[in-house]
Amino acid sequence: MFAVARFNVPLAESAAFQSNLEVALSALALCPGYIKGEFGQNLDETTLWSLTTHWENVGSYRRALSNNTVKMQAIPVLAQAIDEPGAYEAPYTE
């Protein structure tokens, strides 16, 4: 499964937000079931950012969100996400 979080970030805050995303992704990467992750800034609407993570299964993803390190380092960033569904089932695995 993969999870997508999208963010609307003022341009003046882009550098700090990117740093926060790096910390969040590092915290998530330490959790069991994590496969890979990436983040990026939209090429057309530069205030839009996304964070995408891939997990072995939805249980791994949900347990990661309960991890203490994730609560301290990733949840504050994820709380800024646009309010929309973000968990998807992948039809295949790599």
N, C-alpha and C positions, 0 to 999 in steps of 0.2 A: 504494500500500500504506500501511497505517498501523501504528504500533507503540504498544502500551499497556504501561506499567509501573505496577504498583500497589505501594503502600507502607503499612506499618503503623507509625505514628509516635505516640509518647506525646504527650498533649496539651501537656505542659510544653515540648516541643520543636517545636511547630507553627510558631511565628514564624520560628525559625531555619531550619527545613526549607523553609518557603515561600520564604525568601530564597535558599536553595541551589537550589531548583527554578527560580527565575527566572534564576539564573546558568547553570544547565545548559541551559535552553531557549534562552537567548541564544547559547550556544556552538553548539548544534545548528542554530540558525537561520542561522548563517553558512555552513553547508556546502552545496555544490552538490546540487541535487535536493530540498532541503527545500521544502515547500509551506506548511505551517502547523503550529502546535502550541498546546497549552493544558494547563493543569493545574488541579486542583481538589481540594477536601476533600469527602468524602462527607457528605451531609446527615443521614443516619441514624446512621452509625458514624463519628464525628468523628475517630477515630484513623486512618481509611483515607484515603489520597490517591491520585490517579492523575496520570500524565503521558502525554499522547497526542500523537504527532507524525504528520504525513502527509508522504509522500515520493513522488517521481516513480516510483520503482521500488525493489525490494529491494536492488539494487546500491548505489544512492545511500545508503540507510540503513546498510548494512554498511560502506561506505567512510567514512561520517561517524563511525562508532564507532572508526575507526582514526586519525582526525584528531588531531593533537597537542593542540590547544586543547580538543577534546572529552575527550580522555584526562585532561586536567588539571582541567577544570571540570564535566564531566557524568558521567564514569564513576564517580567516587566516590559520587555520588548514586544512579546507576543500580545500583550494587553493593548498595545497601540494599533493592532491590526484592524483593517476594515472588517466590520461585522458581517461575515458571510461564511457559509459552509466551506471547510477547507480540507476535509479528509476524503481521499479517493482510493478506490480499489483499482489496482493495475491489472490489466488482462493477462500480463505475462511478467516473468522475472528475468533479470539479466544474468 
